[in-house]
């Protein structure tokens, strides 16, 4: 029973304390006592009595009392805390020259701390905002762009838009170590030579080819693809705002970015082409794919990773986790930014020429 009474009393005290600048008042109260005490204190050393009698006695009593009044004002009438804090600040400084160095400096220091706490105190508890990705926005998104598949070129392989109308799988029979997948515009059947002879691989396994149903073609602008990379460097990056994009016959909000060039390390791009079919495009390990030759425009549903921005040349770059979407867009976008361990979901990309060294395409 006693414990519950004490607990309720403590809770009530806690609510009362949080509704006013309690600690500011406590510091000022102690400051006033420290300033009042020295001028009237008497110390005894054996038969000898020592007392401090100076002209600061009256000043110490006056200033100390006013500091105590300021402290009580903050506890009883917190709405007047600002006026009381300013008065306490002035009196704490005046005590330095009028009352034994402001209670031997201790009283003045406590008065200054209490005044500062009172000025900083607010009656409402501030809600902490959950950090989101961030801004360096950067983000740019990397855009992933690139990935696009618009005007993609490679010294040895040229790629088409990631929404082909049909695919064919060719399995060579004379050279077991290599297999390839190509994107064809019309054919959906395998060569007759591969159907009549089993294909072999270096792992000594065999397989036969079969006709795969052609995935349905998608209208322009409705494809979606995801780019993953350990590092994407973008130059001339600019965030253009939130725009509409059509995906799966639905209109969604996406982020629009432009860049002058994009460098993508160890590119892996997965494009959804409808009907449960996907095309995975990957670059040679350790290679850097590029998008150059003009302004690259990217429509991005989401970009997630770590933005690396160099603020002052010669100093270590700043790394910030980001997760940008239409509901959480970048606040600021550096022109030069690198995204590490990035995953980007794009709905469209145009402009520039994408070059993928050692490109490999797998259709599923």
C-alpha positions, 0 to 999 in steps of 0.5 A: 500500500505504501509502495503504491502511494509513493509510486503515485506521488513520484509519477505526479512529481514527474508530470509536474517536473516535465511541465516546467523548466525544473532543472533550470530553476534548481540551478538558479536556486542553488546559485542564489544560496551559494552567492548569499552564503559567503558574506555571512559565513563564520568559520572557527579555527580553534579559539579563532573565529573568522568571518568575511565582512565586505561591502559585498554582503548587501549585494550578495543578499540582494542578488542571491535572493533575486536568483532564488525568486527567479528559480521559484518563478520558473517552477510556479509560473513557467510562462514567465521563464524567459523574463526570469532567465534574462534577469538571472543571467544579468544578475549572475554576471553582476555577482562577479564584481559585487559579491565575492566573485559571484560566490567564488565563481561557483554561484555565477557558473550555476546561474549561467547554466540555469539561465541557459537551460530556461531559455532552451526549455519548451513546453512541448516535447519535440517528436524525433523525426525518423531519418530517411534516406537521405539526402544527398540525394543524390541519388540519383539514381543511378540510375539505373538507368541505364540500363535501359536498353535504349541505344545500348552498344558494346564493341561486340554485342548490340542489345535491343529494348528489354521488351522483345517479342520472342526468344530463341535458345541455340545450343551448339553441339560441336563446341561444348564449353560455350552456350549462348542466348540471343534475342531474336525478333521473330523466331521462337524455335530452336535449330533443327541440329540441336533437336536431333543431337543432345548437347553436352557441357563441360560438366558432362551433363546433357540436355535437349532444347524445346520450343519456349512460348513467346512472352507477350510484348508490352506497350512502350513505357510499361516495362520495369527493370532492376539494376544492382551494382556495387558502385554507380558513379554519376556525373551531371546529375539533376533531380527533375521532380516527381512525374507519372509513369504507366506500369502494368496498365496503372499510373504510378508516381516516379522520380525523374533524373537526368545525368550527363554520364553514368559508370556502373561497375559489375552491372546486373540488370533484370528486366520484367517483360510480362507473363512471368518472363525476365531477361537478365543482362550482366557484364563481365566480372570486374568490368565497368559499363558506361552510359555516354553520348548525351543526356540520360533521362531516367524514371526511377520508382526506387533507389536504395543504397549508400550515397558517397559525396565528396564535400571538400576535396582532400577530405574523406567523403560523406557516406549516407544511406538512402532510400528514395521513392516518390513518397520520400524524394531527395532533398538535395542532389549533388552533381557528382555522386557515387552510389555503393551497393545500390539497387535501382528500380526503373520504369523508363530510360532514354538518351545516351549509349549504354556499353556493357563489356562482355555482356551476357543475356539470359532469358527466363 
